[in-house]
Amino acid sequence: MKKKSKYILFGIVILGVVIAGVGTYATLSNKQPTDTKITIGSQGTDTVVWKHIADSKVAKQKHLNIEVKDFTDSNSLNKALANDEIQVNAFQSYAFYTTYNKNNPDKKVYALGTTYIQPMGIYSGKYKSISSIPKNSTVAIANDAAAESRGLKLLESAGLVTLNKHQVDELVAPSDVKENPKQLKIKTVESTSTPSLLHDDGIAAVAIDNNTAQISKLDVFKDAIFHEKLDQNTKSNVNVIVTNKKHVNDENYKKILHLYHDKKIQKWIKANYSGKVEINKSISELEK
């Protein structure tokens, strides 16, 4: 009888260990994945978009804890990324990205994928059409290298100037203006000041990037007298999501790209910022 009791007791102990083990396993298996914290740098309306994304249910479902920092200086965004002060940035065109990497070979950044293109427009506070812009008048464009080049190409598309031959993704400068039949004076200014020039009597027209235009409540499809056509010639203007070397192969960072293109997120963007036209392509497609 004692022997039998011993076996019963032993069995109870083993059963207790098994139950405890199952309980521990169940606890471990039900443990939620740790959220990945990623700081994204952006500016203007893109900051507003990313703050919405950061607070979305979709971000939580993907276990992404996103903090968004707003920058006023475009150049500091890639520097902060290269120094790992932020882990991702979302503000720049493919042309801006490639130009930065050419000029900063020791602090390169890496594109994860594309987000959108928003057409640059020519706006005027005086004239209703491109053909109405008179001879010898002044046209303003932004002064950073990528925006300046884009503005000049836009003036060419509008038939106001002709540029020297160049590749689609090659930057151009005012010195590349080959023909200027209206003898326009091309003035370069800070991009943030371009909307205010619509009220300047000395300025006939202004090329304004769509991010800056949207901040000033301008609709490129309604208010511009001319705007970029979305085709192969404007592919260098597609915006990209960028990270640094430390995180380029991290799968959690690739979730950021999928998050941006989520149907619910895109529905919100289209309702609030119709000028941001979604582009979901690989970086290799822009490199062709």
N, C-alpha and C positions, 0 to 999 in steps of 0.2 A: 504493500500500500504506500509505503514511504517512497519507494522507487517510482511508483506511478505518479505520485504528487510532484516528485522532482521533475519528471518529464513534462507534466502539465505546466509547472512553473517556468520551465525552460522554453516551452512553446509560447507561453504568454509573453515572455521577454523578447523572443524572436519576432513575434507578431507586432509588438510595440515598436521595435526597431524598424520593421518594414513599414508600418503606418507612418512613423516619424519621417522615414526616408521619402515616402510618397508625398507627404505633406511638404517637405522641403523642396522636392522636385517641382511640385505644383506651384509653390511660391515663386521659385526661380523662373519656371516656364511662363508664368503670368506677369513677370516683371516687364514693365514698359521700356522700350529702347530709350536711351538717353538722347535728348534733343541736341542737335549740333548747332552751336552758336556761330553765326557768321555776321560780320559787320560789313555792310554794303555802303559805299560812298556814291553819292549822286548829286544832282543839282537841278534847280528849277522844278518844272512840272514832273520830271522823272523822280524826284524825291517824294513828291506826293503819291505817285503811282506805287513806288516801292514801300512806302509806309502803309498803304492799303494792303499790299501783298503780304507784308510782315504780320499784319493783324488778321489775315484771312484764315478761315477754317482749313483751307487747302494746305497752307504752310504748316499748320499744327499736325495735320494728317501725315505730312511728310517728315515730321519731327525736326523741323527747322526753326531755330530760335533766331530770328533776324532782327538786327539793330540797324537802323538807317541813319547815316550822318550826311548832312547837307554841306556842300562845298560851294564857294562862290568863284573860286579860281580853278579853271579847267586843268591847268598844268600841274597843280598840286595833287590832283586826284591820282594820277599814275605814280607820282613820287611816293605818296602815302601807301599805295598798293605795293610797290616794289619794296618798301621798308616794312611791310606787314603790319602797318598801323591800321589798315583795313584789309579785309580778305578778298573782297570783290568790288568792282565798280561798274556802274551802268550809266553811261552818259555820252560815250564817244562814238563817232562814226568810224567805219573801217579805215577811212583815209587818215583820220586823226591817229588811230591806233598804229598803223604802219609807219607813219611819219615819226611818232614818238619812239618806236623801237629802233628805227634807223639812227636817230639822234642820241639814243641812250642804250648802246649795246651791252653795257654792264648792268643795267637795271631793267631788263626786258620784262614785259608783261605778256600774258597769254590769253587769247580769246577762247571762250568756251562755246560760243555760238551767237546767233543773231537774234535780234528782238523786233525791230521795226525800222521803217524809213518814214521820215516826215518831210514832205517836200518843202524846200525853201521857196519863198515867194518874193516878188517885186511888188512893193506897195507904194502908193503915192497919195499925198494929201491934197494934190492939185489936179492930177490928170486921171482920166478914166480908162486910158488904154496906152499901150506901149508906143503906138504911132503918134500919140499926142505929145510925147516928151520932146520939147524943142531943142534945136541946136545950141551948143555951147552951155548947156545946163549942167548941173552937178548931180551925180548919182553916188550914193554912199553904200559901202560894203563893210563888213566886219574885218578887223585887222589881224586876227590870228591866222597862221599859215593855211590851215585847212579850210576855215570859213572864207578867207580871202579868195582862195582858189575856187571854192564852190560858187561864190558870188560872181566871179568873173565868167565862169562857165555858164552860169545862169544868164548873164547879160548876153553871152554869145548865143545861147538857145533862143533868147528873145529877139535876136537880130540886131542888137544895138552895137555890138563889136564883133570882130573876128580875131581869134587867137592863133598864135603859131601852132603848128602841128604838135600834138602831145598824146600820150597814152591815156586811156580812160582813168587809171588810178594815179596818174602823175599830177603833182601839184603845179599850178601856174601862178604867176605873179603879174602885177600891172605892167611890168616890162615885156610880158608876152603878148600884149595887145598889138596885133598886126595892122588891123584896120579899124578906124573909128569915124565912120561917115558923118556922124552928128557932132564930132569934136567934143564929146562929153568929157567933163572933168570927173575923174573917179577919186572919191575921197574915202580914205580908210579910217574907221572909228572903232571904239570899243563896242563889242556886240550888244552889251546890255543897254547901250544908249541909242541903238538904232530906232526903236519905236518912237522915241521923243522927236526924232528928226522929221517925222511926218508933219509936224507943226512948224518946221523951220522954213521960212520963206526962201532961203537960199538953196534948198534941196528939192530937186524935182522928183526923185524916187529913191527908195531904199530897199536893198536886199536884206531880208530878215529871216533868220533861221526859225523853224517852226516852234522850237522850244521857247525861244524868246517871244515869238508872236503870241503863243498861247497864254503866257504870263500876262501879256497886255490885252488879252481878250480879243485877239485878232484870229479870224478863221481863214486859213490859207485858201480854201476852196471858194470862199465867198468874198473876202475882202481884197485879196491880191489881184493886181491887174495882169499878172503872169506868174505861173509857178512851174516847178520842175515836173517833167513827165517821168513816171515810174517805169524805167526801162533799163536795159543793159548798161547804158551810158551813165546811169546814176548809181550803179551798184556799190561804188566806194562810199556812198553816203548812208548805207545801211548801218544802223547802230548795233553794237556788239556788247555782250557781257564778258567781262575780263577778270582774270584772277592772276596770282603770281606763281612763280615756279614751285613754291612749297605746296600748293594746293591743286595744281593743274590736273593731277591724276586721281584726285579724291572723288569718289562716287557721290558723296554728299553734296559736293559743289555742282555736280552735273544736275542735281535735283533742282537747283536754282533756275536753270534753263527750262526744264519741264514745267516748273511752277509758273513762270512768266507766260507760257503758252497754254496754260490750263484754260478750258472753255469758259469757266465762270469768271476768271480773272480778265480774259479778253473781252467778255461781254461788258464788264465794268469799265474797262479802258475805252472801248468804243463809245460807250454812253457819255463818258466825261471828257475824253480827249480824242475826238474823231480824226484829228490830223496825224495821229500815230498809226500808221498803216502796218499791220503785222507782217513780218517777214520771218519765216521759220525755215532757214536754210543752214547748211553746214558751212564752216569757214572755208573748206576746200572749194566750194562753189564760188565764193567771192574771189578766190585766188586764180581762177581760170582766165 
